[in-house]
């Protein structure tokens, strides 16, 4: 969770952890029931981080459960810092100081989290790359995030009534090709979460796109052999088409 948040919202993580420190400090200063809210807030954050970390892996949505207590702790930290500074600074300079600090944090956080977007967007606005190149730019790993060739092939060989299924994590193809999957689970890792995985072999599933680097379980191999044939290979995908009799 710390690694994922550091890459996505390091400002929230840093201020939130500072807020936990303030909450614990306040709890030890108070007595009896007065310390319960501060202890509960800090404990809530610790437990959500532990729960998010148990899952492992590196998907961004694993840390969503940490955001409510982390945001609450951050709000407490900002309020506490403001109150401390207010006692040490002239009254007239307080609004300027507060506005300047908050705006700096917002701009820094926004720039950090959107850095990769601006690396592509600025060359597009300057006319150095086309709109298609902006959308379908090759990422740092050398894998196509999107492929015009695949999108064009799907749109040319299917209709809006046809389903497609991607044995890949690049689920944005559904959106750009304007085609729907046969089941409610997009990611292959969780294809069995709501029912038998063989549901992807719906008669309306005209194409199944399998990424070269993706593992193929035995049930997928058997289903492709029985219901589909390999029609073509585009970029890093093998496109299997439904057999019609």
C-alpha positions in Angstrom: 0.0 0.0 0.0 2.8 2.4 0.8 4.5 1.8 -2.6 1.2 2.2 -4.5 0.2 5.4 -2.7 3.7 6.8 -3.1 3.4 6.5 -6.9 -0.2 7.8 -7.1 -0.6 10.3 -4.3 2.5 10.8 -2.3 1.3 14.1 -0.9 -1.8 12.5 0.7 0.3 9.6 2.1 2.9 12.0 3.7 0.3 14.4 5.2 -1.9 11.5 6.3 1.0 9.8 8.2 1.8 13.1 9.8 -1.8 13.3 10.9 -1.6 9.8 12.5 1.4 11.1 14.5 -0.6 14.1 15.7 -3.6 11.9 16.5 -1.5 9.5 18.6 0.2 12.4 20.3 -3.2 13.9 21.1 -4.5 10.6 22.5 -1.6 10.3 24.9 -2.2 13.9 26.1 -5.9 13.3 26.9 -7.4 11.1 29.5 -10.3 8.7 29.8 -12.9 8.7 27.1 -11.5 11.8 25.5 -8.7 9.9 23.8 -11.0 7.3 22.2 -11.8 9.3 18.9 -8.1 9.9 18.3 -7.1 6.3 19.0 -10.0 5.0 16.8 -9.0 7.2 13.9 -5.4 6.1 14.1 -6.3 2.4 14.5 -8.7 2.6 11.6 -5.9 3.7 9.3 -3.4 1.1 10.6 -5.9 -1.8 10.1 -6.9 -0.6 6.5 -3.2 -0.5 5.5 -2.7 -4.0 7.0 -5.8 -5.3 5.2 -4.7 -3.8 1.8 -1.2 -5.2 2.2 -2.5 -8.8 2.8 -3.7 -9.0 -0.7 -0.3 -8.4 -2.3 0.3 -7.4 -5.9 0.4 -4.0 -7.3 -3.1 -3.0 -8.5 -4.0 0.6 -7.6 -7.5 -0.2 -6.5 -6.2 -2.4 -3.6 -5.5 0.7 -1.6 -8.9 2.4 -2.0 -9.9 1.2 1.4 -7.1 3.3 2.9 -8.3 6.6 1.4 -11.1 7.5 3.9 -9.0 7.2 7.1 -6.0 8.7 5.3 -8.0 11.7 4.2 -9.4 12.2 7.6 -5.9 12.0 9.1 -4.6 14.5 6.5 -7.4 16.9 7.3 -6.5 16.7 10.9 -2.8 17.3 10.1 -3.5 20.4 8.0 -5.8 21.8 10.6 -3.2 21.2 13.3 -0.4 22.7 11.4 -2.5 25.8 10.6 -3.3 26.3 14.3 0.3 25.9 15.3 1.4 28.5 12.7 -1.4 30.8 13.5 0.0 31.3 17.1 3.5 32.1 15.7 2.7 34.5 12.9 1.1 37.9 12.6 -2.7 37.7 12.1 -2.6 39.5 8.7 -0.1 37.1 7.2 -2.1 34.0 8.2 -4.5 33.9 5.1 -1.6 34.5 2.7 0.4 31.7 4.3 -2.5 29.3 4.3 -3.5 30.0 0.7 0.2 29.8 -0.5 0.9 26.5 1.3 -2.4 24.8 0.1 -2.0 26.0 -3.5 1.6 24.8 -3.5 0.6 21.3 -2.2 -2.3 21.1 -4.8 0.0 22.1 -7.7 2.8 19.8 -6.6 0.5 16.8 -6.1 -1.3 17.4 -9.4 1.9 17.7 -11.4 3.4 14.6 -9.8 0.4 12.3 -10.4 -0.2 13.5 -14.0 3.5 13.7 -15.1 3.2 10.8 -17.6 0.0 12.3 -19.1 1.7 15.7 -19.7 4.7 13.9 -21.3 2.3 12.8 -24.1 -0.2 15.6 -24.1 2.2 18.5 -24.5 3.9 17.1 -27.7 0.4 16.5 -29.1 -0.7 20.1 -28.4 2.5 21.4 -29.9 1.8 19.4 -33.1 4.8 17.1 -32.7 2.6 13.9 -32.7 -0.9 13.2 -34.0 -4.0 12.5 -32.0 -3.8 8.8 -32.8 -0.1 8.7 -31.7 -1.2 10.5 -28.4 -3.8 7.8 -27.8 -1.9 4.8 -28.9 1.6 5.7 -27.7 4.0 2.8 -26.9 4.7 2.7 -23.1 8.0 2.4 -21.4 8.0 -1.4 -21.5 7.7 -1.5 -25.3 4.2 -2.9 -25.2 1.5 -1.2 -27.1 -1.0 0.3 -24.7 -3.5 0.4 -27.6 -3.3 -0.6 -31.2 -5.0 1.1 -34.1 -4.7 -2.1 -36.1 -6.5 -4.2 -33.6 -9.3 -1.6 -33.0 -9.8 -1.3 -36.8 -9.9 -5.1 -37.3 -12.5 -5.6 -34.5 -14.7 -2.8 -35.7 -14.5 -4.0 -39.3 -15.2 -7.6 -38.5 -17.9 -7.3 -35.8 -21.1 -5.5 -35.2 -22.5 -3.9 -32.0 -24.4 -7.1 -31.3 -21.2 -9.2 -31.2 -19.3 -9.8 -28.0 -15.5 -9.8 -27.7 -13.3 -11.0 -24.8 -9.7 -10.0 -24.1 -7.4 -12.4 -22.4 -5.4 -9.4 -21.4 -5.3 -6.6 -18.9 -5.7 -3.9 -21.6 -9.4 -3.7 -21.1 -9.6 -0.2 -22.7 -10.1 -2.0 -26.0 -13.8 -2.6 -25.1 -14.3 1.2 -24.8 -12.4 2.3 -27.9 -13.8 -0.5 -30.1 -17.3 0.1 -28.7 -17.8 -3.6 -28.1 -19.0 -5.4 -25.0 -17.7 -8.5 -23.2 -19.9 -11.6 -22.7 -19.6 -11.5 -18.9 -19.3 -8.9 -16.2 -15.7 -9.6 -15.3 -13.2 -7.9 -17.5 -9.8 -9.0 -16.0 -8.8 -12.6 -16.8 -7.3 -13.0 -13.3 -10.9 -12.9 -11.9 -12.8 -14.6 -14.7 -14.2 -17.2 -12.3 -15.3 -14.7 -9.6 -19.0 -14.7 -10.5 -19.5 -18.0 -12.3 -17.9 -20.7 -14.5 -15.1 -19.1 -16.7 -16.5 -21.0 -19.7 -19.2 -18.3 -19.9 -16.8 -16.3 -22.1 -17.6 -18.9 -24.9 -21.0 -17.4 -25.4 -22.2 -18.0 -29.0 -22.3 -14.2 -29.5 -18.6 -13.9 -28.5 -17.3 -13.6 -32.1 -13.6 -12.9 -31.1 -11.4 -13.8 -28.2 -8.1 -11.9 -28.2 -5.3 -13.6 -26.3 -2.1 -11.7 -25.5 1.1 -13.6 -26.2 2.5 -13.0 -22.7 -0.6 -14.2 -20.9 -0.8 -17.7 -19.3 -3.5 -19.9 -20.8 -5.3 -22.3 -18.4 -6.4 -25.7 -19.7 -10.1 -24.8 -19.9 -9.2 -21.8 -22.1 -7.1 -23.9 -24.5 -9.8 -26.6 -24.7 -12.6 -24.0 -25.3 -10.6 -22.2 -28.1 -9.9 -25.6 -29.8 -13.5 -26.5 -29.7 -15.4 -23.3 -30.5 -12.8 -21.1 -32.2 -10.0 -21.0 -34.8 -7.0 -18.8 -35.0 -7.8 -16.2 -37.7 -4.9 -13.8 -37.4 -2.1 -12.4 -35.3 -1.8 -8.6 -34.7 0.9 -7.0 -32.6 1.0 -9.0 -29.4 -2.5 -10.6 -29.7 -3.8 -13.7 -31.3 -7.3 -13.2 -32.6 -9.6 -16.3 -32.3 -12.8 -16.3 -34.3 -16.0 -18.2 -33.4 -16.6 -21.2 -35.7 -19.9 -20.9 -37.5 -21.6 -24.0 -39.0 
